[in-house]
Amino acid sequence: MANIKSAEKRARQNDKRRERNRILRSSARTAVKKCHAAIAAGDQDAAAEAVFTAGRALDKAAGKGAIHANNAARRRSRITLAYNRAFGDAE
């Protein structure tokens, strides 16, 4: 444990940030899993909503710095590609 006042504060900040990042990363992962499940189930409306929700969760995590922006872009691209392969480009 830190003994210096500034180090104690830094440890508190790190704990807060780690918890916030963990929540953001977890919600993004859950959204992506739900997206893949909806695509596998073959429900186009649910899958479209899940793709949108997962994209928002990934962008939010990237915007807050919980994941890298390129990581979010790659994962969003992959779920969009999976959706398009399953249902075609027609909406």
C-alpha positions, 0 to 999 in steps of 0.5 A: 500500500502507498505511504505517500499522500499523492500515491494514495490518491493515485491508487484511489484514482486507479481503482475508480478507473479500473472499475469503470473500464471493467464495467464498460468492457463487460457491457460491450462484450455482453452486447456483442455476445447477444448480437452473435446469438441473435444472428445465429437464431435467425431473427433479423429484427432482433439481430439488427437491434443487437448490432446497433446496441453492440455498436453503441456499447463498443463506441462508448467503451472506446470513447471513454478509453476502456478499449482502443478505438481501432479495437472497437472499430474492428469488432463493430466491423466484424458484427456488421459483416456477420449480420450482412452475411446472414441476412444480406444487405437488404433491410 
